[in-house]
Amino acid sequence: MRLCLVGPRIAASASKYHVRYLLLTSTRYEQKLVKEKNSKEDKKKKKKSKKSKSECKEDTPAVTEHAKKPGNEELNRLVLALKDEPAYTYLNVIQIESAVSKFVEMYKKIIAASPYLSSYQKLVEDKAKLKLDSVPALSRYMVKFAAELKTIDLLNKDPVLKKVETYETLFDENDINPIFPAISTDDVELLKKALEANVEKVEKSSQENTTNNIASIKRVSSWPPPIPEIKNAAIRARVFTHQSLVKNQNFLTEKDKLNSYNERLEFLGDAALYFAVTRIIYTEFPHFDEGQLTELRTQLVNNERLKKFSVAYGLKEELKCSNDLLSGAADTRRKRKMEADVFEAYIGGLVEDNPDNHGEVIENWLESLMNPTIQESITSIIRLQQPEITTPDTKDQLLMGYATLGLCFKVVKDQTPTDPIIVVECLIADGTVLGVGKGTNVKMAGVNAAENVMANIPLIEEYADKKRDATLQSDSSPSQNQDRKSPN
């Protein structure tokens, strides 16, 4: 009986444990399936993540290893911001200057015209005291904005705004450190790192920066000689900027305009050119008098000659000016002068770029540049004043030999800055011109005029005979004979 009862109990117990075992096994199996499923999903996510990262590399700027480290979120943000940073093109620079000029001007007007915030609050509290035409402004933000700005300025609460009015006086073109106190040295270094990290940044303004292409022009011969280099980029930019490019930039002060184009450099270069050429020919031709030196210098530095030098170096191609000035319809004479002017401006740029040691550099260069022209010019100058052809005795001989004619010499054309030749006429008492002479001084021009007269002896003898006949007729007139016969 007991055995019968024990058997079913064991069976029931065994069945109970079997169910538990099955349940446990089933649970573990389900957990395993879930784990495997999760594992597969994780792999898919990782694969998808890698794919998205590779796609991002194509669309976003690369970030340095330093930037990927935790704690460099700010650097990452700056890298992304610099991606769309505008380049310093000429048009963009003009827009910046115009906007900043207007901003400073308007800020000063706000500070001068606006009441303080306390006064603004009183106005709002008692609008009845205001004139009707002023009340609507209180419903807009601008007046309150201005009042807060002026209050900040009065209380010195914002050092950045305080620098707005004085920024121009604090500016130094050779100092690259920030003027606004809110920008620290660490900030600047962080920006530099971000700029270096932004490997997709393209220097769009490189073609706008004036490089000294002139100094590297390839030449097939020894002439023209290499032009000295202007190392200071700011001076070089002024050399090649014509007044027409900045005359309409009304946001600039007159002083800023003067320092933006090349006319002052042209003035300086003109003086340096004259001095250098004078020294060159004074040293090279010790036997030339001042007239010969003046004529030779004039031939070397006239506009037509300077234009040829300018064309030889391609200076016109570097010149920035309004389009209509160099167009085909523009005045040819004006274009020639512009080409000569930029040559003088370049010399002025050399002086300003190297104020202490420019003299020798400019003289050596100009001597090589002008040597062919000098050789061409001196032949005609020497021919004009050969002492063996025109001697001072000729004039004295003429005056003594034909004293009865009342000869005189008159200067009819004097020297000018562009023409050193003097013209002298030889005349008789009644104003008749017998001969004309030219020279680079009055003395030699007079001698040449005398030589011209003496070369035509029959003509001067004809006038001398007429003078003698007139004298004889005067001596034999009836009135004179009657006077001789009258008693004393």
Secondary structure, DSSP 8 states (H G I E B T S, - for coil): -HHHHHHHHHHHHHHHHHHHHHHHHHHHHHHHHHHHHHHHHHHHHHHHHHHHHHHHHHHS----HHHHSTT-HHHHHHHHHHTT-----HHHHHHHHHHHHHHHHHHHHHHHH---HHHHHHHHHTGGGS-GGGGGGGGSSHHHHHHHHHHHHHHT--HHHHHHHHHHHH--TT--S-SSTTS-HHHHHHHHHHHHH-TT---GGGGTS---TGGG---SSS-S--------HHHHHHHTB-GGGTTT-TTS-HHHHHTTSSHHHHHHHHHHHHHHHHHHHHHH-TT--HHHHHHHHHHHHSHHHHHHHHHHHTHHHH-B--GGGSSTTS-HHHHHHHHHHHHHHHHHHHHHHSTTTHHHHHHHHHHHHHHHHHHHHHHHHHHHT-TTTS-THHHHHHHHHTGGGT-EEEEEE---SS---EEEEEE-TTS-EEEEEEESSHHHHHHHHHHHHHTTHHHHHHHHHHHHHHHHHHHT-HHHHHHHHS--
